[in-house]
Amino acid sequence: MNRRYIFIVMTYIAMQLSVFIGMPLFYAIGIKGFNLSPKEAEIQATGYWLVFSFFVGLAIVLFLLWKNEKHNKIERAAPLSFGLSLAWAVAGIFMAFFAQVIAVAIEQVIGVTPGSENTQEILKLIDLFPAIVLISSIIGPILEEIVFRKVIFGTLYNRLPFGMAAVISSVIFAFAHMEPIHLILYTAMGFVFAFLYVQTKRIIVPIIAHVLMNTLVVVAQRFVPEDLEKNIQSFIHSVQWMGGFFL
């Protein structure tokens, strides 16, 4: 793997683990500096640190990619036009829906209960600290597509057939979400995004699809006015039945 790619992966891991140091630090500051109750301080510390660490992580990753050479054979090929790439990004949302329906159906056959604890915990945190929506809907998807598709999948695809590289990188992506019970679900989604990347030769395409998908879930489950909710109740029910998207 290219040295810059190694640094990107290390940055992503460090960002995820930093909460064990940063959150207690922000918690102490919250207690002493803002006269908050312990519960309020914990919420504020978690929210502020997540936003801070993800912004810093994204900035470092983008810096490492600045003027980066094309290290995988996907990006060395000619990309699709902007218009076709945008069309694939929109189509990717529906492909992701379909893949998730199939994955959930398989999980139900083997006895896995629908519903993502990871998604529900993030939605609860958004209720308490709304700025988290920036992470779940925008920054998180951007980082995940760079790390798991551009870096990991792209590196594997240099040496392996598409199917093998897509499955391996998608399984890694699934385990990174700390919900092994939904391994099939996350792997299916990662496979779709890898396909979009290869098909268009543009990492921005799976990024757009991923961002729109996560944003759709947050909007549908948290920010739709009550007078409109009834009109999309069946749609929301379908999203919830599918466990929500992996935020």
C-alpha positions in Angstrom: 0.0 0.0 0.0 1.2 3.5 -0.8 2.7 5.3 2.1 0.2 8.1 2.0 -2.6 5.6 2.0 -1.1 4.0 5.1 -1.1 7.4 6.8 -4.8 7.9 5.8 -5.8 4.6 7.4 -3.8 5.4 10.5 -5.4 8.8 10.7 -8.9 7.2 10.5 -8.1 4.7 13.2 -6.6 7.3 15.5 -9.7 9.5 14.9 -12.0 6.7 16.0 -9.9 5.8 19.1 -9.3 9.4 20.1 -12.7 9.6 21.8 -11.2 7.6 24.7 -8.8 10.5 25.4 -10.6 13.5 24.0 -14.1 12.9 25.5 -12.8 12.7 29.1 -10.8 15.9 28.5 -13.8 17.8 27.2 -15.9 16.3 29.9 -13.6 17.8 32.6 -13.6 21.1 30.9 -17.4 21.0 30.7 -17.8 20.3 34.4 -15.4 23.0 35.5 -15.9 25.7 32.9 -19.6 25.7 32.2 -21.3 24.7 35.4 -23.1 21.8 33.8 -24.5 18.7 35.4 -22.5 15.5 34.9 -25.1 14.2 32.4 -25.1 17.4 30.4 -21.3 17.6 30.5 -21.1 14.1 29.2 -23.4 14.8 26.3 -21.7 18.1 25.4 -18.2 16.5 25.7 -19.1 13.6 23.4 -20.8 15.8 20.9 -18.0 18.5 20.8 -15.3 15.9 20.6 -16.9 13.9 17.8 -17.4 17.0 15.7 -13.9 18.3 16.4 -12.1 14.9 15.8 -14.0 14.2 12.6 -13.3 17.7 11.2 -9.6 17.3 12.0 -9.5 13.8 10.6 -11.1 14.9 7.4 -8.7 17.8 7.1 -5.7 15.5 7.5 -7.0 13.0 5.1 -7.7 15.6 2.4 -4.2 17.1 3.0 -2.6 13.6 2.5 -4.6 13.3 -0.8 -3.6 16.8 -2.0 -1.8 16.4 -5.4 -1.8 12.7 -4.7 -0.8 10.5 -7.7 -3.2 8.0 -9.0 -2.2 4.8 -7.1 -4.9 2.5 -8.3 -5.9 1.3 -11.7 -9.4 2.6 -11.3 -8.4 6.2 -11.3 -5.7 5.7 -14.0 -8.5 4.9 -16.4 -10.6 7.6 -18.1 -13.6 8.6 -15.8 -17.1 9.0 -17.0 -18.4 12.4 -17.9 -19.7 14.6 -15.1 -23.3 14.1 -16.2 -23.1 10.3 -16.3 -21.3 10.2 -13.0 -24.0 12.3 -11.4 -26.6 9.9 -12.8 -24.8 6.9 -11.4 -24.6 8.7 -8.0 -28.4 9.1 -7.9 -28.9 5.6 -9.2 -26.6 4.4 -6.5 -29.1 5.3 -3.9 -31.7 3.0 -5.4 -29.1 0.3 -5.8 -28.2 0.7 -2.2 -31.9 0.3 -1.3 -32.2 -2.8 -3.3 -29.0 -4.3 -1.9 -30.1 -3.6 1.6 -33.5 -5.2 1.1 -31.8 -8.4 -0.2 -29.3 -8.4 2.7 -32.0 -7.9 5.3 -34.1 -10.7 3.7 -31.1 -13.0 4.0 -30.4 -12.0 7.6 -34.0 -12.7 8.5 -33.7 -16.2 7.0 -30.8 -17.0 9.2 -32.5 -15.5 12.3 -31.0 -12.0 12.5 -33.5 -9.4 13.9 -33.9 -6.3 11.6 -32.7 -3.0 13.1 -29.3 -1.3 13.6 -28.3 -0.4 17.1 -25.5 1.7 15.6 -28.0 3.8 13.6 -30.4 4.2 16.5 -27.6 5.3 18.9 -26.5 7.9 16.4 -30.0 9.2 15.9 -30.4 9.5 19.7 -27.1 11.5 19.9 -28.4 13.8 17.1 -31.5 14.5 19.2 -29.2 15.6 22.1 -26.5 17.3 20.1 -27.8 18.3 16.6 -24.4 19.1 15.2 -23.7 15.4 15.0 -25.8 15.4 11.9 -22.8 16.9 10.1 -20.8 13.8 11.0 -23.4 11.2 10.2 -24.6 12.8 7.0 -21.5 14.4 5.5 -18.1 14.0 7.1 -18.5 10.3 8.1 -19.5 9.1 4.6 -16.7 11.1 2.9 -14.1 9.6 5.2 -15.5 6.1 4.9 -15.5 6.2 1.1 -12.0 7.5 1.0 -10.7 5.0 3.5 -12.7 1.9 2.5 -13.2 2.4 -1.2 -10.4 4.6 -2.5 -7.6 3.3 -0.2 -8.5 -0.3 0.8 -10.6 -1.4 -2.1 -8.5 0.5 -4.6 -5.3 -1.1 -3.3 -6.8 -4.6 -3.3 -8.3 -4.1 -6.8 -4.8 -3.5 -8.2 -4.0 -7.2 -7.5 -7.3 -9.0 -7.2 -10.5 -9.4 -9.3 -13.3 -7.0 -8.6 -15.5 -9.4 -6.8 -12.8 -10.6 -4.4 -11.5 -7.1 -3.7 -15.0 -5.7 -3.2 -16.0 -8.4 -0.8 -12.8 -8.2 1.3 -12.9 -4.4 1.6 -16.6 -4.5 2.3 -16.2 -7.1 5.1 -13.5 -4.8 6.6 -16.0 -1.9 6.3 -18.7 -4.0 8.0 -16.5 -4.9 11.0 -15.5 -1.3 11.3 -19.1 -0.5 12.2 -18.9 -2.8 15.3 -22.1 -4.6 14.4 -20.9 -8.1 13.3 -24.5 -9.4 13.5 -25.2 -7.2 10.4 -22.1 -8.3 8.5 -24.2 -9.2 5.5 -26.0 -5.9 5.5 -22.9 -3.7 5.7 -21.0 -5.9 3.2 -23.8 -5.6 0.7 -23.7 -1.8 1.0 -19.9 -1.6 0.7 -20.1 -3.8 -2.5 -22.5 -1.4 -4.1 -20.3 1.6 -3.4 -17.2 -0.3 -4.7 -19.2 -1.0 -7.9 -20.1 2.7 -8.3 -16.4 3.6 -7.9 -15.2 1.1 -10.5 -18.1 1.9 -12.9 -17.5 5.7 -12.9 -13.8 5.8 -12.0 -14.7 8.7 -9.7 -14.6 8.4 -5.9 -16.9 11.3 -5.7 -19.8 9.1 -7.0 -20.0 6.7 -4.1 -19.4 9.7 -1.7 -22.4 11.4 -3.1 -24.6 8.3 -3.0 -23.4 7.6 0.6 -24.0 11.2 1.8 -27.5 11.4 0.2 -28.4 8.0 1.7 -27.4 8.9 5.2 -29.0 12.3 5.0 -32.3 10.8 3.8 -32.5 8.6 6.8 -31.8 11.5 9.3 -34.3 13.7 7.6 -37.0 11.0 7.4 -36.6 9.9 11.0 -35.9 13.2 12.7 -36.7 16.3 10.8 -39.9 15.7 8.8 -42.8 17.8 10.2 -45.6 15.9 11.8 -48.1 17.0 9.2 -46.0 15.5 6.5 -45.0 12.4 8.3 -48.3 10.6 7.6 -47.8 11.0 3.8 -44.5 9.2 4.0 -45.3 6.8 6.8 -45.0 3.7 4.7 -41.6 4.8 3.4 -40.2 5.5 6.8 -41.6 2.1 8.0 -39.6 0.5 5.1 -36.5 2.3 6.1 -36.9 1.3 9.7 -37.6 -2.3 8.7 -34.4 -2.3 6.8 -32.6 -1.1 9.9 -31.9 2.3 8.7 -28.7 3.0 6.7 -25.3 2.6 8.2 -24.6 6.1 9.5 
